[in-house]
Amino acid sequence: MITETKPESSLGLTPLIGGIIDDARNLITQQLSLFQTEVKQDIHRAKTAAIPMLAGAAVCFLAAIFLSGMVARFLIYAFPALPEFAAFGIVGAVLAVIGGAMAFVGKSQFDSFDALPEKSVKALKENIQWTTKK
């Protein structure tokens, strides 16, 4: 005689769905934590790189002031008929062109940089969409 066994009623659908929802919550919490950690690391790296870069830029700024004055004085020395304002104007125009080119290159590099970790944001969006579907 074969008897049919029924599964226990405690292994129903409700605990299974509750477990899935808890797992989804844990996954989203972990992804948010990972995202936060990645952003903090990126900010720390940017800050670490920015400090010496700004100090170097300040020193270069001072050097540019002294060197541009020297070049303008050299132009006056090399061309005695050249007025002093014209020599400083020539040096200033050359520096403005160089500075504009450097600013353009810097802006294009800055535009190509993405501050947010793409993989974490994409995974987080997918999980949020998955949990909000009904």
C-alpha positions, 0 to 999 in steps of 0.5 A: 500500500502506497501512502501519499505524503503531504509537505508540511504546511509551515513551508508555505509560500509566505515564508519564502516570499518574506525571505526573498524580500529580506534578501532584496533589502539586504542586497540593496543595503549592501549595494548602498554601502558599497556605493558610499564606500566607493564615492568616499574613496574617489573623493579621498583620491581626488583630495590627495591629488588636488593638494600638491596640484594646487600648491604646484599651480600657486608656485607656477603662477608666481614663476609666470609673473616673474618670467613674464616680467623678465621676457617683457624687459628682454623685449625692451632691451632687444628692441629699444624702439618698442614701448614698454606697454607693447612689450608687456602686451605681447607677453600677456597675449602669448600667455593668454593664448597658452592659458586658454589652450590649457583651460580647453584641454583641462575642461575636455579631460574633466568632461570625460571623467565620471565621478560616480562608480557606474557599475554600482549605480547601474546595479543599484538602479536595477535592484530598486526597479526589481523591488518596486515591480508588482 
